[in-house]
Each structure stands twice: as structure tokens, then as C-alpha cells.
Amino acid sequence: MMMMMMMTIIIIIIIIIIIIIIIIIIIIIIIIIIIIIITAIIIIIIIIIIIIIIIIIIIIIIIIIIIDATGTISKSIRKYVSNIPGNHEVKELQKTAILGTA
């Protein structure tokens, strides 16, 4: 009878140890999943930041190109424009040229 009781206690202790080990493994798996999710979120945020930076750079380049295009004119353009009948402004011609090629 005593032997039977000892065996039962040993089996219960082994089952408790197995349950504790399973719980620890589940906790470790949950922690790993959380780390993977956090890493994925960080990667997505970095990608979004890179895309935003690229868009800002493209916008700046476009603005610089437009400013350069409207600011760069030939020194003798006023002479050529004066030969055209009517009242013409260089700025209006530049604007028309830029918008006409867009």
C-alpha cells in the first residue's frame, strides 16, 4: 500500500513537472512570436520612412527643376521678344513654356 502511494506521488510530481515544462515552452513561443511581430512592425515603419524620404527628395528635385527652368533665360531674350508684335512678358513666356511641356 505504501509503495502504491509513493508511485502515485511520483507520477503526480512527474505530471506537474511536465505541465510546468509545457507552460514554459508555450511562454517562450509567445515571446518569440511577439518579438517577430515587433520586428515586422519596425521593418514596416522603416520602409514607410524610406518611402516618405524618397517622395520628399523627388518633390524637392522637381521644385528645383521648375525653379531652375523658370529662372534660366537667355540674356538676349528681351531683344527677341521685342521683335514679336504685341505686349509680351518674359515671365509669362516662361510660365507658358513650362506648363506647355508638362
N, C-alpha and C positions, 0 to 999 in steps of 0.2 A: 504494500500500500504506500509506504514511504517512497519507494522507488518510483512508483507511478506519479506521485505528486511532484517529485523532483524533475521528472521527464516533462511533465506538463508545464512547470515553471520555466524550464529551459526552452521549451518550444515557444512559450509566450514571449520570453525575452528575445529570442531569435526573430520572431514575427515583429516585435516592436522595433528592433534594430533595422530590419528590412524596410519597415514603413518609414522610419526616420531617414534612411538612405534614399528611398524613393522621393521623399519630400525635398531633401537636399538637392537631388538631381533635377527635380521639377523647378526649384527656385533658381538653380544655375541656368537652366534652359530659358526661363523667363528673363533673367538678367541678360543673357546673350541676345535674346530677341529684342529687348529694349535697347541694347547697345547698337544693334543693327538698324533699328528704326531711327534712332537719334543720328547715326552716321548718315543714313539715307537723307534725312531732313537737312543735315548740314551740307551735304553734297548738292541737294536741290537748291538751297539758299545760295551757295557759291555759284552755281550755274546761272541762277537768276541775276545775281550781282554782275557776273561777267557779261551777260546779255545786255543788261542796262548800261554798263560801261561802254560796250561796243556801240549801242544805239546812240549814246551821248557823243562818242567820238565821231560817228558818222554825221550826226547833226552839226557838230562843230565844223567838220570838214566841209559840209555843204554850205554852211553860213560863210565860212572863209572863202570858198569858191565864188559865191554870189557877191560878196563884198569886193573881192578882187576883180570880178568881171565887171561890176558896175563902177569900180574906181579906176580901172585902167583904160585910158583912151589915148589915142594918138595926139601928139602936140599940134598937128596941123588940121585936126578935125573941124575946128571952128571955121577955117578957111573953106573947107569943102562944103560944110553945111550952109555957109553964107551964099554959095553958088546955087543952092536949091531954092526955087521960088517959095515964098511963104515964110511964116514965122516958126522956126524950129529951135527947140532947146536940146542941148546935148544930153541932159539928164533924162528927158522924155525918150530920146532915141535909144539911150542905153537900156531903159526900162522895157521899151518895146522889143529890143533885140534879145534881152534875156528872157522875157516872158514868151516871145515868139519861138524860142528854141527849147523851151521847157516841155 
